[in-house]
């Protein structure tokens, strides 16, 4: 069970690893347009790392609904019973 407050630090680590940037700070509003280099390949890396971190699997419908980091955090929280 992961709460949104617990998810952000771990997700920030994932993003920093994927983008090789220690200065990335995530907000609920952060989206692909806000992070240079965030393309479909990086999105897949983020999703795969998130699935591994929280031992979950996203459905295609859930992935299609993701528009921001906040959406991802809420989805992870719901899937882990923390939302």
C-alpha positions as a Markdown table, in Angstrom:
| # | Residue | x | y | z |
|---|---|---|---|---|
| 1 | Unk | 0.0 | 0.0 | 0.0 |
| 2 | Unk | 1.5 | 3.3 | -1.1 |
| 3 | Unk | 0.1 | 6.7 | -0.5 |
| 4 | Unk | 0.6 | 9.6 | -2.9 |
| 5 | Unk | 3.1 | 11.2 | -0.5 |
| 6 | Unk | 5.1 | 8.0 | -0.4 |
| 7 | Unk | 5.0 | 7.6 | -4.2 |
| 8 | Unk | 6.5 | 10.9 | -5.2 |
| 9 | Unk | 10.1 | 10.3 | -3.8 |
| 10 | Unk | 10.4 | 6.9 | -5.4 |
| 11 | Unk | 8.9 | 8.2 | -8.7 |
| 12 | Unk | 11.3 | 11.1 | -8.6 |
| 13 | Unk | 14.2 | 8.6 | -8.4 |
| 14 | Unk | 12.8 | 6.7 | -11.4 |
| 15 | Unk | 12.6 | 9.9 | -13.4 |
| 16 | Unk | 16.1 | 11.0 | -12.5 |
| 17 | Unk | 17.4 | 7.6 | -13.5 |
| 18 | Unk | 15.5 | 7.6 | -16.8 |
| 19 | Unk | 16.5 | 11.1 | -17.8 |
| 20 | Unk | 20.0 | 11.0 | -16.1 |
| 21 | Unk | 19.2 | 14.3 | -14.4 |
| 22 | Unk | 19.6 | 14.9 | -10.6 |
| 23 | Unk | 17.8 | 18.2 | -10.8 |
| 24 | Unk | 14.3 | 16.9 | -11.8 |
| 25 | Unk | 11.6 | 17.9 | -9.4 |
| 26 | Unk | 8.2 | 16.4 | -10.0 |
| 27 | Unk | 4.9 | 18.1 | -9.4 |
| 28 | Unk | 1.4 | 16.7 | -10.0 |
| 29 | Unk | 1.2 | 19.0 | -13.1 |
| 30 | Unk | 4.5 | 17.8 | -14.6 |
| 31 | Unk | 4.0 | 16.4 | -18.1 |
| 32 | Unk | 6.0 | 15.3 | -21.1 |
| 33 | Unk | 6.0 | 18.9 | -22.4 |
| 34 | Unk | 7.8 | 20.0 | -19.3 |
| 35 | Unk | 10.8 | 17.6 | -19.5 |
| 36 | Unk | 13.2 | 17.8 | -22.4 |
| 37 | Unk | 13.6 | 14.4 | -24.0 |
| 38 | Unk | 10.4 | 12.8 | -22.6 |
| 39 | Unk | 9.3 | 10.8 | -25.6 |
| 40 | Unk | 7.5 | 7.5 | -26.1 |
| 41 | Unk | 10.6 | 5.5 | -25.4 |
| 42 | Unk | 11.2 | 7.4 | -22.1 |
| 43 | Unk | 7.5 | 6.9 | -21.2 |
| 44 | Unk | 7.9 | 3.1 | -21.6 |
| 45 | Unk | 11.0 | 3.2 | -19.3 |
| 46 | Unk | 9.1 | 5.1 | -16.7 |
| 47 | Unk | 6.1 | 2.8 | -16.9 |
| 48 | Unk | 8.3 | -0.4 | -16.7 |
| 49 | Unk | 10.3 | 1.0 | -13.8 |
| 50 | Unk | 7.1 | 1.9 | -12.0 |
| 51 | Unk | 5.6 | -1.5 | -12.5 |
| 52 | Unk | 8.7 | -3.1 | -11.1 |
| 53 | Unk | 9.0 | -0.7 | -8.2 |
| 54 | Unk | 5.4 | -1.2 | -7.0 |
| 55 | Unk | 4.8 | -4.8 | -8.3 |
| 56 | Unk | 1.8 | -3.7 | -10.4 |
| 57 | Unk | 0.8 | -3.8 | -14.1 |
| 58 | Unk | -1.0 | -1.0 | -16.0 |
| 59 | Unk | -3.7 | -1.7 | -18.4 |
| 60 | Unk | -3.7 | -0.1 | -21.8 |
| 61 | Unk | -6.7 | 2.0 | -20.7 |
| 62 | Unk | -4.9 | 3.3 | -17.7 |
| 63 | Unk | -1.8 | 4.2 | -19.8 |
| 64 | Unk | -4.0 | 6.0 | -22.3 |
| 65 | Unk | -5.5 | 8.1 | -19.5 |
| 66 | Unk | -2.1 | 9.3 | -18.2 |
| 67 | Unk | -1.6 | 13.0 | -18.9 |
| 68 | Unk | 0.6 | 14.1 | -16.0 |
| 69 | Unk | 2.8 | 12.9 | -13.2 |
| 70 | Unk | -0.2 | 13.4 | -10.9 |
| 71 | Unk | -2.3 | 11.0 | -13.0 |
| 72 | Unk | 0.5 | 8.4 | -12.7 |
| 73 | Unk | 0.8 | 8.9 | -9.0 |
| 74 | Unk | -3.0 | 8.5 | -8.5 |
| 75 | Unk | -3.1 | 5.4 | -10.6 |
| 76 | Unk | -0.2 | 3.8 | -8.7 |
| 77 | Unk | -1.8 | 4.7 | -5.4 |
| 78 | Unk | -5.1 | 3.2 | -6.5 |
| 79 | Unk | -3.4 | 0.0 | -7.7 |
| 80 | Unk | -1.5 | -0.5 | -4.5 |
| 81 | Unk | -4.4 | 0.2 | -2.3 |
| 82 | Unk | -3.1 | 3.6 | -1.1 |
| 83 | Unk | -5.5 | 5.8 | -3.0 |
